[in-house]
Amino acid sequence: MERIRSNDQMAMAEVFDRYGGLVYSVALRVLKEPDQAEDVMQDIFFQLWKGTGSYREGRGSLGAWLAVVARNRAIDSLRRKKPTDSVEDVVLPAKTDLASESERNLMIEKVRVVMKGLTPEQQSLVELAFFEGMSHSEIAAKTGDALGTVKTRIRTALMTLRKGVQG
Protein backbone atom coordinates (compact mmCIF):
# COMPACT_ATOMS: atom_id res chain seq x y z
CA MET A 1 0.00 0.00 0.00
CA GLU A 2 2.91 2.34 0.69
CA ARG A 3 4.12 1.79 -2.87
CA ILE A 4 0.66 2.48 -4.28
CA ARG A 5 0.40 5.69 -2.25
CA SER A 6 3.68 6.78 -3.83
CA ASN A 7 2.19 6.17 -7.32
CA ASP A 8 4.18 2.99 -8.04
CA GLN A 9 2.42 1.56 -11.09
CA MET A 10 4.07 -1.85 -10.64
CA ALA A 11 2.64 -2.10 -7.13
CA MET A 12 -0.82 -1.30 -8.46
CA ALA A 13 -0.37 -3.90 -11.21
CA GLU A 14 0.61 -6.49 -8.59
CA VAL A 15 -2.43 -5.70 -6.46
CA PHE A 16 -4.69 -5.84 -9.52
CA ASP A 17 -3.19 -9.17 -10.63
CA ARG A 18 -3.61 -10.60 -7.16
CA TYR A 19 -7.10 -9.32 -6.30
CA GLY A 20 -8.73 -8.42 -9.63
CA GLY A 21 -10.35 -11.84 -10.02
CA LEU A 22 -11.69 -11.76 -6.48
CA VAL A 23 -13.23 -8.31 -6.87
CA TYR A 24 -14.72 -9.18 -10.25
CA SER A 25 -16.20 -12.49 -9.05
CA VAL A 26 -17.81 -10.90 -5.98
CA ALA A 27 -19.34 -8.15 -8.12
CA LEU A 28 -20.47 -10.67 -10.75
CA ARG A 29 -22.20 -12.84 -8.13
CA VAL A 30 -24.24 -9.87 -7.00
CA LEU A 31 -24.87 -8.21 -10.36
CA LYS A 32 -25.02 -11.28 -12.62
CA GLU A 33 -23.90 -9.07 -15.52
CA PRO A 34 -20.23 -9.16 -16.63
CA ASP A 35 -20.19 -5.57 -17.95
CA GLN A 36 -21.50 -4.13 -14.70
CA ALA A 37 -19.12 -6.32 -12.66
CA GLU A 38 -16.20 -4.97 -14.71
CA ASP A 39 -17.37 -1.41 -14.10
CA VAL A 40 -17.52 -2.02 -10.35
CA MET A 41 -14.08 -3.63 -10.40
CA GLN A 42 -12.58 -0.68 -12.32
CA ASP A 43 -14.16 1.82 -9.95
CA ILE A 44 -12.75 0.05 -6.92
CA PHE A 45 -9.21 -0.18 -8.27
CA PHE A 46 -9.37 3.42 -9.50
CA GLN A 47 -10.41 4.47 -6.00
CA LEU A 48 -7.51 2.47 -4.55
CA TRP A 49 -5.06 4.07 -7.00
CA LYS A 50 -6.27 7.59 -6.25
CA GLY A 51 -5.98 6.92 -2.52
CA THR A 52 -9.58 7.79 -1.80
CA GLY A 53 -10.36 4.37 -0.32
CA SER A 54 -10.99 3.79 3.34
CA TYR A 55 -8.65 0.77 3.67
CA ARG A 56 -6.65 0.91 6.90
CA GLU A 57 -3.72 -1.45 7.32
CA GLY A 58 -3.82 -3.40 10.54
CA ARG A 59 -7.60 -3.68 10.57
CA GLY A 60 -7.73 -6.63 8.18
CA SER A 61 -6.35 -7.92 4.94
CA LEU A 62 -6.50 -5.95 1.72
CA GLY A 63 -8.24 -8.88 0.01
CA ALA A 64 -11.03 -8.98 2.57
CA TRP A 65 -11.50 -5.21 2.36
CA LEU A 66 -11.66 -5.34 -1.45
CA ALA A 67 -14.24 -8.16 -1.31
CA VAL A 68 -16.47 -6.20 1.06
CA VAL A 69 -16.12 -3.03 -1.02
CA ALA A 70 -16.95 -5.00 -4.18
CA ARG A 71 -20.05 -6.48 -2.57
CA ASN A 72 -21.21 -3.10 -1.28
CA ARG A 73 -20.58 -1.33 -4.59
CA ALA A 74 -22.40 -4.07 -6.49
CA ILE A 75 -25.39 -3.80 -4.15
CA ASP A 76 -25.34 -0.02 -4.57
CA SER A 77 -25.35 -0.54 -8.32
CA LEU A 78 -28.35 -2.86 -8.02
CA ARG A 79 -30.19 -0.31 -5.93
CA ARG A 80 -29.61 2.39 -8.54
CA LYS A 81 -30.63 0.09 -11.37
CA LYS A 82 -33.68 -1.61 -9.88
CA PRO A 83 -35.10 0.37 -7.00
CA THR A 84 -38.18 -1.87 -6.88
CA ASP A 85 -36.19 -5.07 -6.30
CA SER A 86 -35.30 -5.94 -2.73
CA VAL A 87 -31.58 -6.15 -1.97
CA GLU A 88 -32.40 -8.80 0.64
CA ASP A 89 -33.24 -11.14 -2.24
CA VAL A 90 -29.60 -11.16 -3.35
CA VAL A 91 -28.01 -14.39 -2.14
CA LEU A 92 -24.26 -14.63 -1.70
CA PRO A 93 -23.10 -18.18 -1.05
CA ALA A 94 -20.51 -18.54 1.70
CA LYS A 95 -17.43 -20.62 0.99
CA THR A 96 -17.23 -21.71 4.61
CA ASP A 97 -19.71 -23.97 6.33
CA LEU A 98 -20.79 -21.81 9.26
CA ALA A 99 -22.09 -24.77 11.27
CA SER A 100 -18.77 -26.62 10.96
CA GLU A 101 -16.85 -23.45 11.75
CA SER A 102 -18.98 -22.90 14.85
CA GLU A 103 -18.44 -26.49 16.02
CA ARG A 104 -14.71 -26.14 15.42
CA ASN A 105 -14.59 -22.92 17.46
CA LEU A 106 -16.49 -24.58 20.33
CA MET A 107 -14.06 -27.51 20.26
CA ILE A 108 -11.07 -25.15 20.31
CA GLU A 109 -12.52 -23.34 23.31
CA LYS A 110 -13.07 -26.65 25.13
CA VAL A 111 -9.47 -27.64 24.44
CA ARG A 112 -8.24 -24.29 25.77
CA VAL A 113 -10.22 -24.72 28.99
CA VAL A 114 -9.01 -28.28 29.52
CA MET A 115 -5.42 -27.27 28.70
CA LYS A 116 -5.56 -24.71 31.51
CA GLY A 117 -6.47 -27.54 33.89
CA LEU A 118 -3.33 -29.55 33.03
CA THR A 119 -0.25 -29.21 35.15
CA PRO A 120 2.28 -26.66 33.84
CA GLU A 121 4.60 -29.55 33.02
CA GLN A 122 1.91 -31.33 30.97
CA GLN A 123 0.97 -28.09 29.21
CA SER A 124 4.58 -27.53 28.25
CA LEU A 125 5.03 -31.07 26.89
CA VAL A 126 1.80 -30.92 24.86
CA GLU A 127 2.79 -27.53 23.44
CA LEU A 128 6.24 -28.82 22.48
CA ALA A 129 4.78 -31.91 20.82
CA PHE A 130 1.79 -30.44 19.03
CA PHE A 131 2.45 -26.75 18.53
CA GLU A 132 6.19 -26.87 17.96
CA GLY A 133 6.14 -30.27 16.24
CA MET A 134 8.87 -31.83 18.35
CA SER A 135 9.20 -35.60 18.61
CA HIS A 136 9.17 -37.36 21.97
CA SER A 137 12.95 -37.90 21.73
CA GLU A 138 13.54 -34.21 20.97
CA ILE A 139 11.38 -33.22 23.94
CA ALA A 140 13.26 -35.63 26.21
CA ALA A 141 16.57 -34.16 25.06
CA LYS A 142 15.33 -30.61 25.56
CA THR A 143 13.78 -31.16 29.01
CA GLY A 144 16.36 -33.66 30.32
CA ASP A 145 13.58 -36.12 31.23
CA ALA A 146 13.69 -39.80 30.32
CA LEU A 147 11.98 -40.71 27.04
CA GLY A 148 9.52 -43.04 28.82
CA THR A 149 8.62 -40.28 31.27
CA VAL A 150 7.95 -37.82 28.44
CA LYS A 151 5.77 -40.37 26.62
CA THR A 152 3.79 -41.18 29.76
CA ARG A 153 3.20 -37.52 30.64
CA ILE A 154 2.07 -36.68 27.12
CA ARG A 155 -0.20 -39.74 26.99
CA THR A 156 -1.74 -38.80 30.36
CA ALA A 157 -2.26 -35.20 29.21
CA LEU A 158 -3.91 -36.37 25.98
CA MET A 159 -6.26 -38.71 27.86
CA THR A 160 -7.20 -35.81 30.14
CA LEU A 161 -7.80 -33.58 27.11
CA ARG A 162 -9.93 -36.26 25.43
CA LYS A 163 -12.07 -36.77 28.55
CA GLY A 164 -12.48 -33.03 29.07
CA VAL A 165 -13.44 -32.33 25.47
CA GLN A 166 -15.84 -35.27 25.14
CA GLY A 167 -17.36 -34.97 28.57
C-alpha positions in Angstrom: 0.0 0.0 0.0 2.9 2.3 0.7 4.1 1.8 -2.9 0.7 2.5 -4.3 0.4 5.7 -2.3 3.7 6.8 -3.8 2.2 6.2 -7.3 4.2 3.0 -8.0 2.4 1.6 -11.1 4.1 -1.8 -10.6 2.6 -2.1 -7.1 -0.8 -1.3 -8.5 -0.4 -3.9 -11.2 0.6 -6.5 -8.6 -2.4 -5.7 -6.5 -4.7 -5.8 -9.5 -3.2 -9.2 -10.6 -3.6 -10.6 -7.2 -7.1 -9.3 -6.3 -8.7 -8.4 -9.6 -10.3 -11.8 -10.0 -11.7 -11.8 -6.5 -13.2 -8.3 -6.9 -14.7 -9.2 -10.2 -16.2 -12.5 -9.0 -17.8 -10.9 -6.0 -19.3 -8.2 -8.1 -20.5 -10.7 -10.7 -22.2 -12.8 -8.1 -24.2 -9.9 -7.0 -24.9 -8.2 -10.4 -25.0 -11.3 -12.6 -23.9 -9.1 -15.5 -20.2 -9.2 -16.6 -20.2 -5.6 -17.9 -21.5 -4.1 -14.7 -19.1 -6.3 -12.7 -16.2 -5.0 -14.7 -17.4 -1.4 -14.1 -17.5 -2.0 -10.3 -14.1 -3.6 -10.4 -12.6 -0.7 -12.3 -14.2 1.8 -9.9 -12.7 0.1 -6.9 -9.2 -0.2 -8.3 -9.4 3.4 -9.5 -10.4 4.5 -6.0 -7.5 2.5 -4.5 -5.1 4.1 -7.0 -6.3 7.6 -6.3 -6.0 6.9 -2.5 -9.6 7.8 -1.8 -10.4 4.4 -0.3 -11.0 3.8 3.3 -8.6 0.8 3.7 -6.7 0.9 6.9 -3.7 -1.4 7.3 -3.8 -3.4 10.5 -7.6 -3.7 10.6 -7.7 -6.6 8.2 -6.3 -7.9 4.9 -6.5 -5.9 1.7 -8.2 -8.9 0.0 -11.0 -9.0 2.6 -11.5 -5.2 2.4 -11.7 -5.3 -1.4 -14.2 -8.2 -1.3 -16.5 -6.2 1.1 -16.1 -3.0 -1.0 -17.0 -5.0 -4.2 -20.1 -6.5 -2.6 -21.2 -3.1 -1.3 -20.6 -1.3 -4.6 -22.4 -4.1 -6.5 -25.4 -3.8 -4.2 -25.3 0.0 -4.6 -25.3 -0.5 -8.3 -28.3 -2.9 -8.0 -30.2 -0.3 -5.9 -29.6 2.4 -8.5 -30.6 0.1 -11.4 -33.7 -1.6 -9.9 -35.1 0.4 -7.0 -38.2 -1.9 -6.9 -36.2 -5.1 -6.3 -35.3 -5.9 -2.7 -31.6 -6.2 -2.0 -32.4 -8.8 0.6 -33.2 -11.1 -2.2 -29.6 -11.2 -3.3 -28.0 -14.4 -2.1 -24.3 -14.6 -1.7 -23.1 -18.2 -1.0 -20.5 -18.5 1.7 -17.4 -20.6 1.0 -17.2 -21.7 4.6 -19.7 -24.0 6.3 -20.8 -21.8 9.3 -22.1 -24.8 11.3 -18.8 -26.6 11.0 -16.8 -23.4 11.7 -19.0 -22.9 14.9 -18.4 -26.5 16.0 -14.7 -26.1 15.4 -14.6 -22.9 17.5 -16.5 -24.6 20.3 -14.1 -27.5 20.3 -11.1 -25.2 20.3 -12.5 -23.3 23.3 -13.1 -26.6 25.1 -9.5 -27.6 24.4 -8.2 -24.3 25.8 -10.2 -24.7 29.0 -9.0 -28.3 29.5 -5.4 -27.3 28.7 -5.6 -24.7 31.5 -6.5 -27.5 33.9 -3.3 -29.5 33.0 -0.3 -29.2 35.1 2.3 -26.7 33.8 4.6 -29.6 33.0 1.9 -31.3 31.0 1.0 -28.1 29.2 4.6 -27.5 28.3 5.0 -31.1 26.9 1.8 -30.9 24.9 2.8 -27.5 23.4 6.2 -28.8 22.5 4.8 -31.9 20.8 1.8 -30.4 19.0 2.4 -26.8 18.5 6.2 -26.9 18.0 6.1 -30.3 16.2 8.9 -31.8 18.4 9.2 -35.6 18.6 9.2 -37.4 22.0 12.9 -37.9 21.7 13.5 -34.2 21.0 11.4 -33.2 23.9 13.3 -35.6 26.2 16.6 -34.2 25.1 15.3 -30.6 25.6 13.8 -31.2 29.0 16.4 -33.7 30.3 13.6 -36.1 31.2 13.7 -39.8 30.3 12.0 -40.7 27.0 9.5 -43.0 28.8 8.6 -40.3 31.3 8.0 -37.8 28.4 5.8 -40.4 26.6 3.8 -41.2 29.8 3.2 -37.5 30.6 2.1 -36.7 27.1 -0.2 -39.7 27.0 -1.7 -38.8 30.4 -2.3 -35.2 29.2 -3.9 -36.4 26.0 -6.3 -38.7 27.9 -7.2 -35.8 30.1 -7.8 -33.6 27.1 -9.9 -36.3 25.4 -12.1 -36.8 28.5 -12.5 -33.0 29.1 -13.4 -32.3 25.5 -15.8 -35.3 25.1 -17.4 -35.0 28.6 
